[in-house]
Amino acid sequence: MIVAAFLRWVETAKAGDRARAANALARAYLRSNMSAQERQAAQMAMTCLLDDPSPRVRLALVEALAASNQAPRGLMVSLAEDQPEIAAVSILHSPVLGDMDLVDLAGRGNAETRALIAARPALSRVVAAALAEIGDAGEVCVLLENRSAGISPLTLRRIAERHGAEDEVRALLLARENLPAAVRQILVGRVAEALTGSNFVLAAIGARRMERLAREAGAAASIVIAGTATHEEMPSLVEQLRTEGRLTPAFLMHALCVGRTDFFASVVVALSGLEERRVRAILATGRFHSVRALLESVGLARDISPLFVDAIMLWRNAVLSSQATDVDNIAPRLMARYRDGAHRPAAAMELLEMVEKLAISEERRIARDYANGIAFAA
C-alpha cells in the first residue's frame, strides 16, 4: 500500500521532489530493517523510477545505490545503459557489476559506454581483453591510461595489432615499462608502414629510397629490441619476427655481429625444433662442422653458413679473451678474415657487404668515442 501510494504521488510531484524521494527510497532500501515483502516492494518502486522522464530522478537513484554491494544488480545494469551522466556513476563505481555484465555492456553499448568501462578502477583482465578486441582507438587509449586496469601481455599484443598505426595508442604502449618485446616489434612494423605510406615522405625522398630506409631502420630497431628482451620473451619475439618474414640471413648476421647471441640461439632453437640445451651446447662448444651442420639444418645456405660459423667462433674467442668486456661488435674482426679478394658466391659477397657496413659504422663509433674522450680530458 505504501509503494502504491508512493507511485501515485510520483505521477504528480515535481522533478526535484521526485529526485529527493528516489534518493531517500534507495537509502532506505540499503540501510533500513525492512521485511522481505517491504524490500521487494521498494525494489519494484525503484524499478518503476527507471522510466521517470527526468534524468535528475535516475541520477539521484544511482548516486544512492552505486557504492553498495547490496544494490539490485538488474537495476544497476539498467542504470549503466542510461544516458552518460547516469551510466558513468553505475559503471565506474558499482561493485555488483561483474565481469560478464561489463563485457555485455561493452558489446551492446556505444563508444561512450566502452570508454567508461575502460576507465573503471581495477578493471579485470577479462574485461580489458574484450575492450581490446572490440574497442576503437579512443577507447583503447582510455584503457591504456587506466593504470589500475589489469592488462595481460596478450591484450597488449592485440591492441598493437589492431591500433598500432595510431600515434596516441603507440605512444601509450611504448610508455609502458612492461611492454613485451614482441609487441614492440609489432609497433616497429606499424611505424615503417606509416612512413612508407606517407605521401609527403615519398615525395621528398622517393619510393625506392624510402623502402630501403624503412627496411634498414626496422631492422636496426628490431636488433635493439632483441638486445633488451628477456630470456622468457625471446620465443615470442622470434615467432613474431618469423611471422613477419624478418629472419633473413642478413638480419641474423647483423644480430650476431652486434652481440645478440642469446637472440641468435633462440632463433636456431625455434627453427631447428631441437632442445634448447643441445642447441646452446653446440653453439658454445661445437666444432666448426657440427656448428655448420646445425645452421644448415635451419635453412642457411651452404655458401653462407661458414660466415656464420666464423662469427660464432669469433664471439667464443672474444668471451674467453681478457678484453671480453670491451667487445660489443665483431664485424671488423670478421671482415679482417675475408679481405683476401678471393672469389666467393654471390650470396656470400652480399652478406659480406652488409658486414663491412657494420664494420665501418663500428670504426666510426670508436673514433667518435676516442675524440670525445680527448675533448673531455682537455
C-alpha positions in Angstrom: 0.0 0.0 0.0 2.9 2.4 0.8 4.5 1.7 -2.6 1.2 2.2 -4.3 0.8 5.5 -2.6 4.4 6.4 -3.5 3.8 5.7 -7.2 0.6 7.7 -7.2 2.4 10.6 -5.6 5.2 10.3 -8.2 2.8 10.9 -11.0 2.1 14.5 -9.9 5.2 15.5 -7.9 7.8 17.9 -9.3 11.0 16.6 -10.6 13.1 17.9 -7.7 10.8 16.3 -5.2 10.8 13.0 -7.1 14.6 13.1 -7.2 14.8 13.6 -3.4 12.2 10.8 -2.9 14.1 8.4 -5.1 17.3 9.0 -3.2 15.6 8.5 0.1 13.9 5.3 -1.1 17.2 3.9 -2.2 18.9 4.8 1.0 16.1 3.2 3.0 16.4 0.1 0.9 20.1 -0.2 1.7 20.0 0.8 5.4 16.6 0.1 6.9 15.5 -3.1 8.6 12.8 -4.0 6.1 10.9 -7.2 5.9 11.3 -9.3 2.7 8.0 -8.1 1.4 8.9 -4.5 2.0 12.2 -4.9 0.3 10.6 -6.4 -2.7 8.0 -3.6 -2.9 10.8 -1.0 -2.5 12.8 -2.6 -5.3 9.7 -2.6 -7.6 9.2 1.1 -6.9 12.8 1.8 -7.7 12.5 -0.2 -10.9 9.5 1.9 -11.9 11.6 5.0 -11.4 13.9 3.9 -14.2 11.1 5.1 -16.5 10.9 8.6 -14.9 11.2 11.2 -17.6 13.6 13.4 -15.6 17.3 12.4 -15.6 17.5 14.1 -12.1 15.4 11.3 -10.6 17.5 8.5 -12.1 20.8 10.3 -11.2 19.6 10.6 -7.6 18.7 6.9 -7.6 22.1 5.7 -9.0 24.1 8.0 -6.6 22.4 6.4 -3.6 22.9 2.9 -4.9 26.3 2.9 -6.7 28.7 2.3 -3.9 26.7 -0.6 -2.3 27.2 -4.3 -3.0 23.6 -4.7 -1.8 22.1 -2.8 -4.7 19.9 -4.8 -7.0 22.0 -6.0 -9.9 19.3 -5.6 -12.6 18.7 -2.1 -11.5 22.4 -1.2 -11.8 22.7 -2.8 -15.2 19.8 -0.7 -16.4 21.3 2.5 -15.0 24.6 1.6 -16.7 22.8 1.8 -20.0 21.2 5.2 -19.3 22.5 8.5 -20.6 26.3 9.1 -20.0 26.0 11.2 -16.8 23.9 8.4 -15.1 25.7 5.5 -16.7 29.1 6.8 -15.5 28.1 6.5 -11.9 27.0 2.9 -12.2 29.8 1.7 -14.5 32.6 3.4 -12.6 31.5 2.6 -9.0 29.0 -0.2 -8.7 30.6 -3.4 -7.2 27.6 -5.5 -8.2 28.5 -5.2 -11.9 30.6 -8.3 -12.6 33.0 -9.0 -15.5 30.3 -10.6 -17.7 28.0 -7.6 -17.0 30.7 -5.3 -18.2 31.6 -7.4 -21.2 28.0 -7.5 -22.3 27.6 -3.7 -21.7 30.7 -3.2 -23.9 29.4 -5.4 -26.6 26.0 -3.8 -26.9 26.9 -0.3 -25.9 28.4 2.7 -27.8 31.8 4.3 -27.7 30.9 6.3 -24.6 29.9 3.2 -22.7 33.1 1.4 -23.6 35.2 4.4 -22.6 33.5 4.5 -19.2 34.2 0.8 -18.8 37.8 1.3 -19.8 38.2 3.9 -17.1 36.7 1.7 -14.3 39.1 1.3 -11.4 40.7 -2.1 -11.0 39.3 -3.3 -14.3 39.9 -7.1 -14.7 42.0 -8.7 -17.5 38.9 -10.3 -18.9 37.1 -7.0 -19.5 40.3 -5.4 -20.7 40.7 -8.2 -23.3 37.1 -7.7 -24.5 37.7 -3.9 -24.9 40.9 -4.5 -26.8 39.0 -6.8 -29.2 36.1 -4.5 -30.0 37.1 -1.0 -28.9 38.1 1.8 -31.2 41.4 3.6 -30.7 39.9 6.3 -28.4 38.5 3.7 -26.0 41.8 1.8 -26.1 43.6 4.9 -25.1 41.4 5.3 -22.1 42.2 1.7 -21.2 45.9 2.2 -21.5 45.7 5.4 -19.4 43.9 3.4 -16.6 46.9 2.4 -14.6 44.8 0.2 -12.3 43.5 -1.9 -15.1 44.7 -5.5 -15.4 46.1 -5.8 -19.0 47.7 -9.0 -20.0 50.6 -9.3 -22.5 48.2 -11.0 -24.9 45.9 -8.0 -24.7 48.7 -5.6 -25.3 49.7 -7.6 -28.4 46.1 -7.4 -29.6 46.0 -3.7 -29.1 49.2 -3.3 -31.1 47.9 -5.4 -33.9 44.6 -3.5 -34.1 45.6 0.1 -33.4 49.4 0.2 -33.6 49.2 2.6 -36.5 47.6 5.2 -34.3 50.2 7.6 -32.9 48.5 8.1 -29.5 48.0 4.3 -29.0 51.6 3.6 -30.0 52.9 6.3 -27.6 50.9 4.9 -24.7 52.1 1.4 -25.4 55.7 2.4 -25.6 55.4 4.3 -22.4 54.7 1.0 -20.5 57.7 -0.4 -18.7 56.4 -4.0 -19.0 55.7 -3.9 -22.8 56.7 -7.3 -24.2 59.4 -7.4 -26.8 57.1 -9.0 -29.4 54.7 -6.1 -29.0 57.5 -3.6 -29.5 58.4 -5.4 -32.7 54.8 -5.1 -34.0 55.0 -1.4 -33.3 58.2 -1.2 -35.3 56.3 -2.6 -38.3 53.5 -0.1 -37.8 55.9 2.8 -37.8 57.5 1.5 -41.0 54.1 1.2 -42.7 53.2 4.7 -41.6 56.4 6.1 -43.1 56.2 4.2 -46.4 52.5 5.2 -46.7 53.2 8.9 -46.2 52.8 10.9 -49.5 54.9 13.7 -48.1 57.8 11.5 -47.3 57.5 9.6 -50.6 57.6 12.9 -52.5 60.6 14.1 -50.5 62.9 11.1 -50.9 61.3 8.7 -53.4 59.6 5.4 -53.0 62.6 3.2 -53.6 64.8 5.0 -51.1 62.0 5.2 -48.6 61.5 1.5 -48.8 65.2 0.9 -48.2 65.4 3.3 -45.3 62.3 1.9 -43.7 63.7 -1.6 -44.1 67.1 -0.7 -42.6 65.5 1.3 -39.8 63.1 -1.5 -39.0 66.0 -4.0 -38.8 68.0 -1.7 -36.6 65.1 -1.2 -34.2 64.5 -5.0 -34.1 68.1 -5.6 -33.2 67.8 -3.1 -30.3 64.6 -4.9 -29.2 66.4 -8.3 -29.3 69.1 -6.9 -27.1 66.6 -5.7 -24.4 64.3 -8.7 -24.4 64.4 -11.1 -21.5 65.1 -14.8 -21.9 61.4 -15.5 -21.3 60.4 -13.1 -24.1 62.7 -14.5 -26.7 60.4 -17.3 -28.1 57.5 -14.9 -28.7 59.8 -12.3 -30.2 61.4 -14.8 -32.5 57.9 -16.1 -33.6 56.8 -12.5 -34.3 59.8 -11.9 -36.5 59.4 -15.2 -38.2 55.7 -14.4 -38.9 56.8 -11.0 -40.4 59.4 -12.7 -42.6 62.3 -10.8 -41.0 64.5 -13.7 -40.1 66.7 -13.3 -43.2 70.4 -14.2 -43.3 71.3 -10.5 -43.4 69.2 -9.8 -40.3 70.6 -12.8 -38.4 74.2 -11.8 -39.4 73.5 -8.3 -38.2 72.3 -9.6 -34.9 75.2 -11.9 -34.5 77.8 -9.2 -35.3 76.5 -6.8 -32.7 76.4 -9.4 -29.9 72.8 -10.6 -29.9 74.0 -14.1 -29.3 71.2 -15.1 -27.0 68.6 -14.0 -29.6 70.5 -15.9 -32.3 70.5 -19.0 -30.2 66.7 -18.6 -29.7 66.2 -18.4 -33.4 68.1 -21.6 -34.0 66.2 -23.3 -31.3 62.8 -22.2 -32.8 63.8 -23.2 -36.3 65.5 -26.4 -35.6 63.0 -27.9 -33.2 65.8 -29.3 -31.1 66.1 -29.0 -27.3 67.4 -25.6 -26.2 70.2 -27.2 -24.1 71.5 -29.1 -27.1 71.5 -26.2 -29.4 73.3 -23.9 -27.0 75.8 -26.6 -26.3 76.7 -26.9 -30.0 76.9 -23.1 -30.5 79.0 -22.7 -27.4 81.4 -25.7 -27.7 80.8 -27.5 -31.0 83.5 -27.9 -33.7 83.3 -26.0 -36.9 81.5 -28.7 -38.9 79.0 -29.5 -36.2 78.0 -25.8 -35.9 77.8 -25.5 -39.6 75.5 -28.6 -39.9 73.2 -27.2 -37.2 73.0 -23.8 -39.0 72.3 -25.5 -42.4 69.6 -27.6 -40.7 67.6 -24.4 -40.0 67.8 -23.2 -43.6 71.1 -21.3 -44.0 72.5 -22.0 -47.4 75.8 -23.8 -47.7 77.6 -20.9 -49.4 77.0 -18.6 -46.5 77.0 -20.9 -43.5 80.8 -20.7 -43.0 80.5 -16.9 -42.4 78.0 -17.5 -39.6 80.3 -20.2 -38.1 83.3 -17.8 -38.2 81.2 -15.1 -36.5 80.2 -17.6 -33.7 83.9 -18.7 -33.3 84.9 -15.0 -33.0 82.4 -14.5 -30.2 83.8 -17.5 -28.4 87.3 -16.2 -28.6 86.1 -12.7 -27.6 84.4 -14.1 -24.5 87.5 -16.0 -23.5 89.9 -13.1 -24.0 91.0 -10.7 -21.3 89.3 -7.9 -23.1 85.9 -9.6 -23.3 84.0 -6.7 -21.8 85.4 -4.3 -24.4 84.0 -6.2 -27.4 80.4 -5.5 -28.5 80.8 -5.8 -32.2 82.8 -8.4 -34.1 82.1 -7.1 -37.6 85.6 -5.6 -38.0 87.2 -8.8 -36.9 85.0 -10.8 -39.3 85.9 -8.6 -42.2 89.6 -8.9 -41.5 89.2 -12.6 -42.2 87.6 -12.1 -45.6 89.6 -9.2 -47.1 91.7 -11.5 -49.2 90.0 -10.8 -52.5 89.1 -14.4 -53.1 86.1 -15.2 -55.3 83.0 -16.2 -53.3 79.4 -17.0 -54.1 77.1 -14.0 -54.8 75.1 -14.6 -51.6 78.3 -14.6 -49.5 79.5 -11.4 -51.2 76.2 -9.7 -50.5 76.3 -10.7 -46.9 79.9 -9.5 -46.5 78.9 -6.1 -47.9 76.5 -5.7 -45.1 79.1 -6.8 -42.6 81.5 -4.3 -44.0 78.9 -1.5 -43.5 78.6 -2.6 -39.9 82.4 -2.7 -39.5 82.7 0.9 -40.9 79.9 2.0 -38.6 81.7 0.5 -35.6 85.0 2.1 -36.6 83.3 5.5 -36.8 81.7 4.9 -33.3 85.1 4.1 -31.8 86.6 7.2 -33.4 83.9 9.4 -32.0 84.3 7.9 -28.6 88.1 8.5 -28.8 87.6 12.1 -29.8 85.1 12.7 -27.1 87.4 11.2 -24.6 90.3 13.5 -25.6 88.0 16.6 -25.5 86.7 15.6 -22.1 90.3 15.1 -20.8 91.3 18.5 -22.2 
